[in-house]
Amino acid sequence: MVNWRKIWNWHLWLGVAVLAPLVFWLLTALVFAIWPIETVRGKSLSTGQSRAPVPLQGWMSPPPEALEGALGVALRIVEGHPVALVDRGDGTEVWELSEKRRLGPVLPLSWAREAARRDFGGTYEEEAVYLFPRSGIGQRVAGSGPETLGLPDEYAGPRPVYGFRLRQGGMHLYVDALSGEVRARRRGIWRIYDL
């Protein structure tokens, strides 16, 4: 004999199981409709300004000690400073060419901060700055907050990168620690959108 009550219960729960993803899909579509993608990505808080390109000149050549053992060298202008990025195989060294001095494995924080300030169109109030190396966890280099920070789920671009956590709108700016370019902008709403 067929137990119709069991079949009805099974059919009911199957319907609920099928309905749940559809309701979730509908709610996510609502989130997409409420906030334009430019707002989610933080482009609405970007000035879109970049530094005018400066041509490299003959005196902007790396010193001989920078070239010893180098596998490759890239020359560029970062925030008005001519630099050489010297690839050593196991890492990159940054050399400031106007003074012919080694800066270390990343650009100075002040240069990255200048790029972040120029890019951000709102009131620039920084809570914390983290440096995310090529591999491993980020270390706080300025501001307040945890000393270390795991890999940011919201940023998957090239590293090393400076992560600036700003007060306005839960904004995070990611500035490439070798080129000085703003690689990503993530607002607090991004985390909802990403979910």
Salt bridges, closest charged atoms under 4 A:
GLU79 OE1 - ARG51 NE 2.89
GLU79 OE1 - ARG118 NH1 2.71
GLU93 OE1 - ARG88 NH2 2.97
GLU93 OE2 - ARG102 NE 3.36
GLU96 OE2 - HIS81 ND1 3.97
GLU96 OE1 - ARG101 NE 3.94
GLU99 OE1 - ARG101 NE 3.13
GLU114 OE2 - ARG51 NH2 2.41
ASP119 OD2 - ARG185 NE 2.83
GLU126 OE2 - ARG113 NH2 2.75
GLU127 OE1 - ARG165 NE 3.09
GLU147 OE2 - ARG140 NH2 2.12
GLU154 OE2 - HIS172 ND1 2.48
GLU154 OE1 - ARG191 NH2 2.89
ASP176 OD2 - ARG183 NH2 2.94
